[in-house]
Amino acid sequence: MIHCGKKNICAAVACILISASILMCSWKDPQLQNNITRKIFPQETIASPAGQLCRGKPAQSVITPLKDNRTFIICPYFDDRESKVTRVIGIVHHEDVKQLYCWFCCQPNGKIYVSKANIDVHSDRFGFPYGAADIVCLEPENCDPTHVAIHQSPHGNIDQLPRFEIKNRKAETFSVDFTICISAMFGNYNNVLQFIQSMEMYKILGVQKVVIYKNNCSHLMEKVLKFYMEEGTVEIIPWPINSHLKVSSKWHFSMDAKDIGYYGQITALNDCIYRNMQRSKFVVLNDADEIILPLKHSDWKTMMSSLQEQNPGIGIFLFENHIFPENVSTHMFNISSWNTVPGVNILQHVHREPDRKDVFNPRKMIIDPRKVIQTSVHSVLRAYGNSVNVPMDVALVYHCRVPLQGNLPRGSLIRDTALWRYNSSLIMNVNKVLYQTVLRTDS
């Protein structure tokens, strides 16, 4: 970093311009970029320690603890957007974990190469001791690694280390336009009716895949998930994080002093982005009780086409969250067969809370995953390019949940029936699912 003195304004301006020029050149000059990257990821590369060849036991779980019980590995992904690196999505104790190494299994010779990792704990940890982390290693030259092990030392016995397949190794063509990432389903989740309604709304809007990081849910919800898995819409990622850490259902440490917040939601979201980086044109980050509702378009494909045309080069689109309190309802769409199903009927909740003065409405996102490096829940932490806030007259997040402004009289709420544009298709599709799952007489 170049130091700019306060007394000389001209020198300071020149200093900033020089710094900016260096930064711009670094993105244009591959050699300079490579040098910068190597400073960020220091290379202590050891070829085949003790003459070892690729071995080790394949990891068996989505969450794999290392022996220190301070590091938990989710999955490694190949990332060549700047340099050829393996980016391991993990969870680490932000104070205790200071040193990790990637043990690469190189092809075609089957030798082990060890590289020192850069441990990048995400900035949005919200006071919890454990947080999402990128464990990033430059891949050795002349090495095409298929698997990697993570260890606290550059020395040891490969047979004792769990081995992880490096995903995204081969380029793929997009298999879907929209994938939704939902994390995490926990608390014996049983909001069955609203979940089915959300799923069917997602499909109407153009979603082909929904990835759910499932901690636990009710027996009835399991039946519904099984239906959507067999249909090919849902992919379940088991998420037994409470087997490894003391988890909080709150978002901030001050609310519930545990190891990690909100069932490790941020880690799951980052894993979901990389998991779908090569197979989905867009990734949508929202919860099961939220629907990004287009107001000027009929579906997400036409909406996103318009937004991209208006915002060339932008890959992160943020949509404003609005609460539709579940304790305020209308008599419309009181469908008798639905009354036996646990959960909320979103068609009966079309009154939203007004904006609060000086209170920021959080946002949920539709992103181009190839432009995202790290994400939080309501914003992207690191990305290539900028993000854009989508105006409320284009779309909003319909969020049907317990009220945030519970003392407001009904007359202070805003009647908003935009959801009803989809009522015919939604009712028909929800009925089909209910009669194949919850309402089946032979079940």
Secondary structure, 3 states (H helix, E strand, C coil): CCCCCCCCHHHHHHHHHHHHHHHHHHHHCHHHHHHHHHHHCCCCCEECHHHCECCCEECCCCCEECCCCCEEEEEEEEECCCCCEEEEEEEEECCCCCCCEEEEECCCCCEEEEEECEEEECCCCCCCCEEEEEEEEECCCCCCCCEEEEECCCCCCHHHCEEEECECCCCCCCCEEEEEEEEEECCCECCHHHHHHHHHHHHHHCCCEEEEEECCECHHHHHHHHHHHHHCCEEEEECCHHHCCCECCCCCHHHCCCCECHHHHHHHHHHHHHHCCCCEEEEEECCCCEEEEECCCCCHHHHHHHHHHHCCCCCEEEEEEEEEECCCCCCCCCCHHHHHCCCCCHHHCCEECCCCCCCCCCEEEEECHHHEEEECCCCEEEECCCEEECCCCCEEEEEEECCCCCCCCHHHCEECCHHHHHHHHHHHHHHHHHHHCCCCCCC
